[in-house]
Amino acid sequence: MGEFRPVPDALLYLAGSWLLERSVRDLASTDEGTFTGTTTFSSLQSGGRVGLLHHESGTFVWQGVARPAERTLRFLPGTAPGTVDVRFADGRPFHDLDLTSGRWVTGHPCAADLYRGEFTVLDADHWRTVWRVTGPAKDLVLITDCTRDQPGGQPRAV
């Protein structure tokens, strides 16, 4: 990925609905899977802060078996203007997010595993995340491409 686009306000950029496609590769077993679905960032008030509720839903196919899958995260204003404090649905910290340069690398320790994420804004209607997960029982790469559901339909900071 050579080029990325700065985003002055990540919450404003992410607001709305996105189509997503995710590939999941297990580097140890060479198994591969896919997730296709949508993610919606809708208004959220949490502890006096106004942010976004991120809800992802779709179909995860692993070893030929399709299953419904979903997750919910909270995207709250970060400590610096335009940044985000990403939290799990129950409020536990997940990671920080700063797209002011158009690219952000972050990490999250989870028990014995380490999640290293790279977020890249490609343009006003496309962004990508790459998570590398390593640990005693995990060796995964997850690549997610997001496309705005209605390009040009949301306020954009790019």
C-alpha positions in Angstrom: 0.0 0.0 0.0 1.8 3.1 -1.2 -0.7 5.9 -0.8 -3.0 6.9 2.0 -5.1 9.9 2.7 -5.0 12.0 5.9 -8.3 12.2 7.9 -8.6 15.2 10.3 -11.4 13.6 12.3 -11.7 9.8 12.3 -15.2 9.7 13.9 -16.6 12.0 11.1 -14.9 9.9 8.4 -16.1 6.5 9.8 -19.8 7.6 10.4 -22.3 5.7 8.3 -22.5 2.3 6.7 -19.8 0.4 5.0 -19.6 -2.9 3.0 -16.7 -5.1 4.0 -14.8 -8.1 2.8 -12.3 -9.8 5.1 -9.9 -12.6 4.3 -8.6 -14.7 7.2 -5.4 -16.8 6.8 -4.0 -19.2 9.3 -0.3 -19.2 8.5 0.3 -22.3 10.6 -2.3 -24.6 9.0 -2.7 -22.7 5.7 -6.5 -22.7 6.2 -8.3 -19.7 4.7 -11.6 -18.1 5.4 -13.7 -15.1 4.4 -16.1 -12.7 6.0 -18.5 -10.6 4.0 -21.0 -8.2 5.5 -21.6 -4.7 6.6 -20.4 -2.4 9.4 -22.4 0.5 10.6 -21.0 3.4 12.7 -24.0 5.1 14.4 -24.2 7.8 17.1 -23.4 6.7 20.6 -23.3 8.6 24.0 -21.1 6.9 26.6 -20.0 8.4 29.9 -20.6 11.9 28.7 -18.7 11.4 25.5 -20.3 11.4 22.0 -18.8 8.7 19.7 -19.9 5.9 17.4 -21.3 2.5 18.0 -19.6 0.1 15.5 -21.7 -2.9 14.7 -20.4 -5.5 12.2 -22.5 -8.3 10.9 -22.3 -10.8 8.0 -21.3 -14.3 7.1 -18.0 -16.0 8.1 -16.9 -19.0 5.9 -14.2 -21.2 7.5 -13.2 -24.6 6.1 -16.3 -24.5 3.8 -18.8 -23.9 6.6 -20.7 -20.6 6.5 -21.9 -19.1 9.8 -23.5 -15.8 10.8 -21.0 -13.6 12.7 -21.1 -10.2 14.3 -19.3 -7.9 16.7 -19.9 -4.5 18.4 -17.2 -2.0 19.4 -17.4 1.5 20.8 -15.5 4.3 19.1 -15.1 7.2 21.5 -13.2 10.5 21.1 -9.5 10.0 21.8 -7.1 12.3 23.8 -6.0 14.3 20.8 -8.4 16.1 18.4 -9.7 13.8 15.6 -8.4 10.6 17.3 -10.4 7.6 18.6 -10.4 5.4 21.8 -11.7 2.0 20.5 -13.3 -0.1 23.2 -15.0 -3.5 23.3 -18.8 -3.6 23.7 -18.4 -4.0 27.4 -16.2 -0.9 27.7 -12.8 -2.6 28.1 -10.0 -0.9 26.1 -9.1 -2.3 22.7 -6.8 0.1 20.9 -6.2 3.7 19.9 -6.8 5.1 16.4 -5.3 8.2 14.8 -6.0 8.6 11.1 -4.7 12.2 10.9 -1.8 11.0 8.7 -4.0 8.5 6.8 -2.2 5.5 8.4 -2.1 4.1 11.9 -0.3 1.1 13.5 -1.5 -0.1 16.9 -1.5 -3.1 19.1 -3.5 -5.1 21.6 -2.3 -7.8 23.9 -5.0 -10.5 24.5 -3.9 -13.1 27.0 -0.9 -14.8 25.5 -1.6 -13.4 22.0 -0.6 -10.1 20.4 -2.8 -8.3 17.9 -0.9 -5.8 15.7 -3.2 -3.7 13.5 -2.5 -1.3 10.6 -5.3 1.0 9.4 -5.0 2.8 6.1 -7.3 5.3 4.5 -7.2 4.9 0.7 -9.7 7.7 -0.2 -13.0 9.2 0.9 -14.9 6.0 0.5 -12.3 3.2 1.1 -10.2 2.1 4.0 -8.3 -1.1 5.0 -7.2 -2.8 8.1 -4.6 -5.5 8.4 -4.4 -7.4 11.7 -1.5 -9.8 12.4 -2.2 -12.1 15.3 0.6 -14.1 16.9 0.7 -16.2 20.0 1.3 -19.7 21.3 -1.8 -21.0 19.4 -2.4 -18.3 16.8 -0.6 -17.2 13.6 -3.2 -15.3 11.6 -3.5 -12.5 9.1 -6.8 -10.7 8.7 -7.2 -8.2 5.9 -10.4 -6.2 5.8 -11.4 -3.8 2.9 -14.2 -1.4 3.6 -16.2 0.5 1.0 -18.7 3.2 1.9 -22.2 1.8 1.3 -23.3 5.0 -0.4 -20.2 6.7 -1.8 -20.4 10.4 -1.4 -23.4 10.0 0.9 -21.7 11.0 4.2 -19.8 14.0 5.4 -16.2 13.3 4.6 -13.0 14.6 6.1 -10.8 13.5 3.2 
